[in-house]
Amino acid sequence: MATASTQAMSPVVMVGLNSDTHGLLRPQALDALAGVNHIVHAGDIGSLDILRRLPQLVKKAKCVLWVVKP
């Protein structure tokens, strides 16, 4: 069980979830992802450009699995 003192020392990790961009990163999505530590993209990415742009939004980015369809 966490106490107030251990909670204060625990790091907070913000994870952003995005899906089915189909090659388009909308300004609303970029605003929602601002300040997150990690981004998970689920679904169709649609363009390799999206894979290049998402890591620019976070300090550390990892791609586990993605789908790129024309």
C-alpha positions as CSV (number, residue, x, y, z in Angstrom):
1,M,0.0,0.0,0.0
2,A,1.4,3.4,-1.0
3,T,1.7,6.1,1.5
4,A,1.7,9.8,0.9
5,S,5.5,9.9,1.2
6,T,6.0,7.1,-1.3
7,Q,3.5,8.6,-3.7
8,A,5.4,11.9,-3.7
9,M,8.5,10.0,-4.8
10,S,6.9,7.9,-7.5
11,P,7.4,9.3,-11.0
12,V,4.3,10.1,-13.0
13,V,4.3,8.8,-16.6
14,M,1.9,10.3,-19.0
15,V,1.0,8.0,-21.9
16,G,-0.8,9.4,-25.0
17,L,-2.9,7.0,-27.1
18,N,-3.7,7.8,-30.7
19,S,-5.2,5.6,-33.4
20,D,-5.9,5.3,-37.1
21,T,-4.2,8.5,-38.2
22,H,-4.2,7.2,-41.8
23,G,-1.4,9.6,-42.7
24,L,-2.9,12.7,-41.0
25,L,-2.0,14.1,-37.6
26,R,-4.7,16.6,-36.7
27,P,-3.9,19.7,-34.7
28,Q,-6.3,18.5,-32.0
29,A,-4.4,15.3,-31.7
30,L,-1.1,17.1,-31.4
31,D,-2.6,19.3,-28.7
32,A,-3.8,16.3,-26.8
33,L,-0.4,14.6,-27.0
34,A,1.5,17.6,-25.8
35,G,3.4,16.9,-22.6
36,V,3.2,13.1,-22.6
37,N,6.2,10.9,-21.9
38,H,5.2,8.1,-24.3
39,I,2.9,7.7,-27.3
40,V,1.1,4.5,-28.3
41,H,-0.3,4.4,-31.8
42,A,-2.9,1.8,-32.4
43,G,-4.3,1.1,-35.8
44,D,-3.5,2.3,-39.3
45,I,-0.7,4.8,-39.4
46,G,-1.0,5.3,-43.2
47,S,2.3,7.1,-43.7
48,L,5.9,6.7,-42.6
49,D,5.9,10.5,-42.1
50,I,3.7,9.9,-39.0
51,L,6.4,7.6,-37.5
52,R,8.9,10.4,-38.1
53,R,6.7,13.1,-36.5
54,L,5.5,11.2,-33.3
55,P,9.0,10.9,-31.8
56,Q,9.4,14.7,-32.1
57,L,6.6,15.1,-29.5
58,V,8.0,13.0,-26.7
59,K,11.3,12.7,-24.9
60,K,11.6,9.0,-25.6
61,A,9.6,7.1,-28.3
62,K,9.5,3.4,-29.0
63,C,7.5,1.7,-31.8
64,V,6.4,-1.7,-30.8
65,L,4.0,-2.6,-33.6
66,W,2.5,-0.5,-36.4
67,V,0.5,-0.9,-39.6
68,V,1.3,1.2,-42.7
69,K,-1.2,0.8,-45.5
70,P,-1.2,2.8,-48.7
